[in-house]
Amino acid sequence: MILALIDHDRGSLNTVSLEMLTLGRQLANDTDSTLAAILIGDTALPLIEQLATYGVATAYHVEHENLDDYAPQAWAQSVLQLIETAAPEAVLAPGTDRGYEVLAHVAALLDLPLAANCTAVIPGDDYQVMRLRWGGSLLEEAVLKGSPKLLAIAPHAIAAEEGGDVKEPVVTVFIPTLTKKEFRVRVTGREPSDSQGISLTDARVVVGGGRGVGSREGFDVLDELAALLDGAVGGSRVATNLGWRPHADQIGQTGIRIAPDLYIACGISGAIQHWVGCKGAKQFLAINTDAEAPMVTKADYAVIGDLHELIPALITEIQKLKE
Ligand SMILES: Cc1cc2nc3c(=O)[nH]c(=O)nc-3n(C[C@H](O)[C@H](O)[C@H](O)COP(=O)(O)OP(=O)(O)OC[C@H]3O[C@@H](n4cnc5c(N)ncnc54)[C@H](O)[C@@H]3O)c2cc1C
């Protein structure tokens, strides 16, 4: 059996889980086994229907009165106890903050190696895995030992595809034994983010701003452009470090990773640490004064010029088209 942890936030599915299930289904086929999903907490139950279309044969519903919100050690302890019961061949987690954190705890508790950022897996006594390294600029072939095999799947590296036997998964309730200790770290409250509207990770269009934007106020036109395109605004580390954008909006190696249909990079040079956060975009439009900037040379489209002149002109044209 291939056991796959589903990442969700109080019932809201993190769709990187579907990419992981796509690889998990392939792995189940290759090892002549079945794909099972782990759904932690009652809020995850409605997700079962969606998982059926990804070839999940069994859904383990982990039930516990305190599992109403994320608690990394409690999630990891639940997975650990499920491993002891179900004896899977491999355990997968999606390449998300929660997926990485939980599987890292599981690996530490079992004293087993964990392969993170995997993009392909060839099973065997030892698994051969392909992994993204150095923020995605390097592909590594590695050998993964241990039992069960623990793998976290790189986000946005595999397209989520439905498939397999589409029928209702068998739901098995699993009640872990959890103590107070496992809930020492848990979500106790939430604060609304400064950003409003669509999130950077979900947006189909992202407008990014860097040092070239020049100031906090300089972002106003980027906000306007994004609003017209139903998109979201992000920034380079320079823009967030200078306080022009909130830190949560930073795109890159030490920020968030985006995969929109279109990324409009304004006044961003395209340093590798920024590129690894945005390279999942399907199309790139660079607006930059420097025709030699890496972002410009890598982009599908580029406009060479001052963004303070170009973006207002772009906004005017889009408004005309919309009218
Ligand atoms: C460990 C580490 C982690 C890092 N993590 C991240 C990260 O997560 N995300 C990130 O972004 N960076 C990160 N960085 C920083 C990264 O190396 C770059 O310094 C940063 O991305 C550069 O930001 P920038 O493109 O806004 O600025 P610059 O590199 O200064 O580029 C500004 C660009 O704006 C153009 N420009 C200037 N004026 C205009 C104008 N009026 N109109 C149009 N274009 C104009 C310039 O031609 C230039 O190309 C990290 C660095 C390190 C060492």
The ligand as an SDF file (V2000), in Angstrom:
LIG
                    3D

 53 58  0  0  0  0  0  0  0  0999 V2000
   19.9370   33.1850    0.6270 C   0  0  0  0  0  0  0  0  0  0  0  0
   19.2000   34.1830   -0.2370 C   0  0  0  0  0  0  0  0  0  0  0  0
   17.8350   34.0350   -0.3860 C   0  0  0  0  0  0  0  0  0  0  0  0
   17.1350   34.9310   -1.1860 C   0  0  0  0  0  0  0  0  0  0  0  0
   15.7790   34.7650   -1.3540 N   0  0  0  0  0  0  0  0  0  0  0  0
   15.1220   35.5780   -2.1940 C   0  0  0  0  0  0  0  0  0  0  0  0
   13.7290   35.3930   -2.4500 C   0  0  0  0  0  0  0  0  0  0  0  0
   13.0650   34.5100   -1.8860 O   0  0  0  0  0  0  0  0  0  0  0  0
   13.1330   36.2200   -3.3370 N   0  0  0  0  0  0  0  0  0  0  0  0
   13.7980   37.2200   -3.9920 C   0  0  0  0  0  0  0  0  0  0  0  0
   13.1870   37.9250   -4.7810 O   0  0  0  0  0  0  0  0  0  0  0  0
   15.1040   37.4110   -3.7590 N   0  0  0  0  0  0  0  0  0  0  0  0
   15.7750   36.6460   -2.8690 C   0  0  0  0  0  0  0  0  0  0  0  0
   17.1010   36.8790   -2.6280 N   0  0  0  0  0  0  0  0  0  0  0  0
   17.7010   38.1160   -3.1880 C   0  0  0  0  0  0  0  0  0  0  0  0
   18.1150   37.9960   -4.6380 C   0  0  0  0  0  0  0  0  0  0  0  0
   19.4230   37.4770   -4.7110 O   0  0  0  0  0  0  0  0  0  0  0  0
   18.1030   39.3660   -5.3280 C   0  0  0  0  0  0  0  0  0  0  0  0
   18.9460   40.2470   -4.6080 O   0  0  0  0  0  0  0  0  0  0  0  0
   16.7250   39.9970   -5.4280 C   0  0  0  0  0  0  0  0  0  0  0  0
   15.7980   39.0810   -5.9730 O   0  0  0  0  0  0  0  0  0  0  0  0
   16.8000   41.2090   -6.3350 C   0  0  0  0  0  0  0  0  0  0  0  0
   15.5780   41.8750   -6.2970 O   0  0  0  0  0  0  0  0  0  0  0  0
   15.1440   42.8270   -7.4980 P   0  0  0  0  0  0  0  0  0  0  0  0
   15.1030   42.0490   -8.7480 O   0  0  0  0  0  0  0  0  0  0  0  0
   13.9050   43.5170   -7.0480 O   0  0  0  0  0  0  0  0  0  0  0  0
   16.2960   43.9230   -7.5030 O   0  0  0  0  0  0  0  0  0  0  0  0
   17.4920   44.1570   -8.4970 P   0  0  0  0  0  0  0  0  0  0  0  0
   18.2930   42.9300   -8.6900 O   0  0  0  0  0  0  0  0  0  0  0  0
   18.1850   45.3700   -8.0160 O   0  0  0  0  0  0  0  0  0  0  0  0
   16.7890   44.4490   -9.8950 O   0  0  0  0  0  0  0  0  0  0  0  0
   16.0190   45.5850  -10.1470 C   0  0  0  0  0  0  0  0  0  0  0  0
   15.6200   45.5280  -11.6190 C   0  0  0  0  0  0  0  0  0  0  0  0
   14.7400   46.6090  -11.8870 O   0  0  0  0  0  0  0  0  0  0  0  0
   15.0600   47.1490  -13.1520 C   0  0  0  0  0  0  0  0  0  0  0  0
   14.5790   48.5470  -13.1200 N   0  0  0  0  0  0  0  0  0  0  0  0
   15.0750   49.5900  -12.4160 C   0  0  0  0  0  0  0  0  0  0  0  0
   14.3200   50.6830  -12.6020 N   0  0  0  0  0  0  0  0  0  0  0  0
   13.3140   50.3220  -13.4410 C   0  0  0  0  0  0  0  0  0  0  0  0
   12.2090   51.0030  -13.9860 C   0  0  0  0  0  0  0  0  0  0  0  0
   11.9430   52.2900  -13.7020 N   0  0  0  0  0  0  0  0  0  0  0  0
   11.3780   50.3320  -14.8190 N   0  0  0  0  0  0  0  0  0  0  0  0
   11.6090   49.0320  -15.1240 C   0  0  0  0  0  0  0  0  0  0  0  0
   12.6570   48.3310  -14.6180 N   0  0  0  0  0  0  0  0  0  0  0  0
   13.4910   48.9650  -13.7790 C   0  0  0  0  0  0  0  0  0  0  0  0
   16.5510   47.0160  -13.2590 C   0  0  0  0  0  0  0  0  0  0  0  0
   16.9700   47.0220  -14.6140 O   0  0  0  0  0  0  0  0  0  0  0  0
   16.7780   45.6500  -12.5930 C   0  0  0  0  0  0  0  0  0  0  0  0
   16.7200   44.6070  -13.5420 O   0  0  0  0  0  0  0  0  0  0  0  0
   17.8180   36.0030   -1.8300 C   0  0  0  0  0  0  0  0  0  0  0  0
   19.1870   36.1180   -1.6760 C   0  0  0  0  0  0  0  0  0  0  0  0
   19.8750   35.2340   -0.8920 C   0  0  0  0  0  0  0  0  0  0  0  0
   21.3760   35.3810   -0.7460 C   0  0  0  0  0  0  0  0  0  0  0  0
  1  2  1  0
  2  3  1  0
  2 52  2  0
  3  4  2  0
  4  5  1  0
  4 50  1  0
  5  6  2  0
  6  7  1  0
  6 13  1  0
  7  8  2  0
  7  9  1  0
  9 10  1  0
 10 11  2  0
 10 12  1  0
 12 13  2  0
 13 14  1  0
 14 15  1  0
 14 50  1  0
 15 16  1  0
 16 17  1  0
 16 18  1  0
 18 19  1  0
 18 20  1  0
 20 21  1  0
 20 22  1  0
 22 23  1  0
 23 24  1  0
 24 25  2  0
 24 26  1  0
 24 27  1  0
 27 28  1  0
 28 29  2  0
 28 30  1  0
 28 31  1  0
 31 32  1  0
 32 33  1  0
 33 34  1  0
 33 48  1  0
 34 35  1  0
 35 36  1  0
 35 46  1  0
 36 37  1  0
 36 45  1  0
 37 38  2  0
 38 39  1  0
 39 40  1  0
 39 45  2  0
 40 41  1  0
 40 42  2  0
 42 43  1  0
 43 44  2  0
 44 45  1  0
 46 47  1  0
 46 48  1  0
 48 49  1  0
 50 51  2  0
 51 52  1  0
 52 53  1  0
M  END
$$$$
